[in-house]
């Protein structure tokens, strides 16, 4: 017999289920999120609405509380893990249903650096926002970045670094792009704990993004500018 | 001076004696080593103020705290010296120290200056997957690593944090079998290979010798 306090997700209305999924995401409950996603899809919710209203909206609450010092890195990682579980179900469905695409991003941690938590969060939130993301992983040389740019033809290049000793490598990548006359063809976003706006400007990046939510908003803003320029 | 308590060094730091001509503004994680060097060399003109070691959990706060401490004490001492390396401030601490006219110890972090910055630089490209612990961090492993990362509550996050690391390098400032054993246990808890590397006080010692003159 079920515990009286146990919530049966399938018995909730759509609105109640979405709110419960926000709570479950906040609490990092991956199995519950996966169940919730499957329930919404079975109720003929579009994959896009399921993604945006249940998952992205829930992670927005997580991000806001992290910024306000209510949640900390461990809880954010658990929430992200739960969201990943939901997105794994939705990804093929989003492609099949022709969900709106915002653009394409290549992202990676720079050479000499193995830290990827922030990068992974950015990649996940960018996918949630409708961007296609090619994640190069860690320890990327300028050659690897350029090869990915050539093969993937992204709109955005994202670089991450967690060490003061590795962040200067971002300038190596940007300078190489300038030498090859390709810098202006791409939006370059940078991030990582020791970075700041001043550093970003000094190395010739387009913007410094202090967290995943800022990365998404910045990417959207730059894509809008790009489209407006193309239309003009 | 009595040996300071690691918990106090983590949470509140160490107050200066308010005597001497040189004030060292140091991270609390360096207190034992700095005091040992002062005692061994009888540098009676050197005073030490340690800021809470927990600032390393919020490196964006280090620069402002160092500035505040410099401003608070500079009238009392002939010279001040900052015993923080860059420590994840992305160059901001160095810029602030230059603006304040105070020197700071060279290097990206204490792992580098304990080994010797020149020595550490030789394996910067080949040891990228090493996780370093000093004597202080081995003693305070739970306070600085295990609990802030939530591994006490969510052990399933261990590989999320440490999956890209391959080994834990214990940089030993002293020879202490109990610390060696604890460091090996830290490596085991993180699922990493273990290496002990004796450093002594490295560039901290040479820097303090230079300041002392």
Interface residues (C-beta under 8 A of the other chain):
Chain A: X28 X72 X73 X74 X75 X77 X78 X81 X112 X113 X114 X115 X116 X117 X138 X139 X163 X164 X165 X167 X193 X194 X195 X196 X199
Chain B: X59 X86 X88 X89 X90 X91 X92 X108 X109 X124 X125 X128 X129 X149 X150 X151 X153 X154 X157 X160 X161 X164 X165
